[in-house]
Amino acid sequence: MNPASIIMTQDTIKNLLPKFIEDLKTKGRSPSTVLAYRADLEQLVLFLQGKSKVLPDQVKSAELEAFRDTLLADKYTPKSVSRKLNAVKTFFRWMIAEHYITVDPSITVAHPKIESTLPKFLNPLEYRALRDVVRNDTRIAAIVELILQTGMRISEVASLKTANVKAGEIKIEAYATQPERTIPLNKPAKDVLDSYLVIRPKIESEYVFISKNGKALAVRNIRASIDRYMQKAEIPSYSVNDLRTTFIVENLKGGVDIVLLSQVSGHKRLSTTERYLELAGVTEPGKKPVLQEL
């Protein structure tokens, strides 16, 4: 096929995306991978539309580099940006293989440098300051408290279903390589969650955290909201991921049994939880069978 015929029959990137997703499914990629690729590439499509780049052959390396740099500026971690870039590169390789384009602009786009740094965690003064500024936003207050008290990942909060919230526990459904697990729900988390459920939009939705029109809150929207409150609390160097680290560190400091903490946190290996001991300044893990209340 010559380049002229490619351009004549060229479809938009937006219309090619569902075809690429179907190809991933046909090749047996895991549902979580397919969902992640779709979300990451929908983000790319929106970015390119904002640059008036709707056809594949209009996209150059400069646009993809700008997409990468915008994500970094929006406080996505280098690791997250690298993952999104992998999705972009796979998409463009597919377009080459399917003869939608003749030149792959993603080849020269470099991944961001991922520095091996210790995780960050908030001290009690800092997470209390965050609580103060989110107090009037019941939905975000519930999300912040839920992560601080349970150590849930932001993706797990976004996909939490009302059917999985019980009186004293939360069930996290199995996803990707993560098995199903149950997390105890302490009084502070239960109280703020109950407060949110009272004012939650009365719309039919299986998800706990929803917008006014009943759609599940996207991870990026939750992240952006919490980032804004971090700024208001004058702790701008932290991100939502640091709330989960805070949960782990505070429980280790409080002498909580490390096996229990590892299970609740969804760590596949105990050694993952053990890596936080140094961060918490703990030499010997405790044996308390109950999680801390932060």
N, C-alpha and C positions, 0 to 999 in steps of 0.2 A: 504494500500500500504506500503510495507516495504522499508527501506532506500536504500537497494541495487537496487531495481527497479527504485527508484527516480533518483539515480545517473546515471544509464544506459540510462535513457530517458531525462536526463537533457539538457535543452537548455541554450544558453548564456543569460546573463543579457540583452545585447543589443537587442536580438531577443524577449525577454519577455516584454520589455518595450512597444512596440506597442499593445500587447495583454492587458496589464494593462490599457493603455490609452483607448482602445476600451471598456473595462469594466467600466471605469469611465463614458464614454459617455452613455453606456447602463443604468447606474444607475442615469442618469439625472443630473450629476454635471454640473455646469455652464461652458460655453465655456472659460471664463477667467481662471477658476480654472484648467481646462484641459490643457490650454496653459501653465500656470505657472508650473504645475506638469511636463509636458513634458520637458520644458526648464531646470528645476531644476534637473530632473533625467538624462537628456542627459549630463549635467555637471558631475553628479556622474559617469556615464558610462565611460566618457573620463578619469576621475581621476582613476577609477579602472583599466582601460586598461593600464594606465601608470604604474600601480603596478602589471601588469600581472595577474589580477584577473578578469577573464571573465565569470566564472561559478558561479551561486548563492552560492553553498556550499563552494566556496573558500573564500568567504567574511566573515571576522570576525569583532568583535566589534572594534578592533584596526584600521582597514582600515576606518571604518565609522567615528571614532573619528579623524583620520588624515584628512579626507575630511572636517569635521567641522572646525578643527584648521587651515587648509589651507585657507578656505574661510575667516576666521577671520583675518588671516595674510594678505590676499589680500584686506583688508579694507572693506569687507562687514560688515554691521552693525549687532550686535547681533540679532536684530529683524529679519533681512533678513535671517540670517543663521538659526535661529529658524524655520522660515517658510520653508526653504529648507529641514531642518531636518524632519519636519512634512511630507513632500512629501516622503522622504526616508523611514520613519517608515511605512507610509501607503502602500508603494510599497512592503516592506518586509512582512507586515501582509497579503497582497494579495497573495504573493508567498507561505506563510504558508497555507492559506485557499485553494489554488489551488494545494497543495501537490507538489510544486516544490522544497521545502526545508522542513526540519523537525525541524530546530532550527533557531530562529529569532535573528540575531546578533545585530539588532538595539535596542532591548529592553533596554539594559544597557547603551546606548549612551545618555548622558545628554545634555540637551539644554544649550546654553550659557546663562550666567546671563545677564539679560536686566536691566540696571540701569536707573532709572528715572532721566534723566538729562535735563537741558534746551537746546533747540536747539541752534546751533551756527550760527552766520551770519558774513559776511565779512564787514569790514568798507570800506569807499570809496578808501582809499589808497591801500587796499588789492585787491579789485576787479579791480582797475585800473592796478595794477601790473600783475594780471592774464590776463587782456586784452592785455597788452604789450607783454607777452610771447607767446600768441596764435595768434598774428597778422598775422604771415606768414603761418598759417594753416587755410585757409579760412573756411573749413568745421567745424572744432572744434570751431573756432572763432564765427561762426554763431550759433552754439549750445549754447555756453556760453552766448552770447548776448541774444538769445531767452529766456533762462531761467531767466536771470537777468531782462529782460524787460517785461516778461509776466508771470513768475512764473510757467511755465509748468513743470509737473513732467517729469523725465527722460524717463519713459515708454511712455509718451505722445509724447515726441520729437521723440523717435525711431519709433513710429507708425504713425507719421504725414504724410499725403498724399498730393501730389501736388495739387489735386483738392480742398483741403480744405484751401489752402493759397490764400486769396483774397487781393485786393489792400490795404485795411486798417484793415483787421482782419484775424484771424485764427479760423477755426471751429474745436473743439475737438469732435470727434464722441463719442457717448455713449458706454461705456464698463463696464463690471462687474456691480457694483451698481451705477456707475457714470452716470448721465444724460448728454446729449449733452449740450455743452456750447460754447459760442463765446467769444474770447479774442481780445480786440483792439490791433492792431499792430502799435506801435509808430515808429517814423522816424529812430532812431538808430537800432531797430530790423529789420525794413524793409530794410534799406540800406545794412546791413551785410548779410541778407538773399538773397537779390538780387545779391550781389557780389558772393555768393556761387553758386546760380543757374546758373550764367554765366559759371562757371568752372565745374559744376556738370557733371559727365560722361554722354555722350549722349547715354544712354541705356534706353530701354523701361522698366520703373518701376513706380509703382503708389506711391512709397515712396519718400519723399524729401531727406532724408539723406541715401545715398547708398555707397557701396564700388565700386571699379573699375569694378567688374564683375556684378554690378547691384543689388546685394543683399542688403536688408535693414540692416543698422548698428544695431548690437545687443546691448542691454542695457549694457552688461558687457564690450563690447569694447569701448563704449562711456565713461563709468565710468573709465576704465583703462587709456584712453587717457587724460581725464581731471585730473585724479590723477597725471599723469606724469607732466602735466603743473603746477599743484599746487606745486609740488616739485621744478620745475624750478623757479617759482615765489617766492620761499622761504616762502610758506604758507602751509606746508605739513600737518598741523593738520586739514585742512578743506577737505570736500568731495563735490561731485556734489550736494548732497541734500542740502548743506548749501547755494547754490546759490538761490534756491527757497525760503529759509527762509530769505535771504537777500532782495529779492524782496518784501516780505510781510512786513518786518521791515521798509525798506526805504519808502514804501508807507504809512505806518501808521505814520511814522515820518513826512512825507510830507503833512499830513492832508487829505489824500484821504478818501472818504466816505467808512466806514467799510462794509456796505452792498454790495457796488460795488466790493470791494476788495475780500470779501468772495465768491461772485459769480464767479469772474474771477479766483480765486484760486481753485475753485472746491470743496470748503468745504461744506459738507452737512448741517452743522449747523453753525449759526452765532457765537455760543459760542466757536467753534474751532478757529475762527479768533480772537475773543476777548482775547484768552489766550496769544496772541502775544503782547498785549498792554504793559504788564509789561516788556517784553523783549525789546520792543522799547523805553521804558521809557516814555510812553504816558499815561496820566490820562484820557483825554477826546478825543474820536475819532473825526476826522475832517469831513467836508462835501464836499470836493472837488470832482467834478463829473468826473475828468480826472486822469488817472494814472500818476505817476511820470516817468520822464526820468532819469535813473540812469547814 
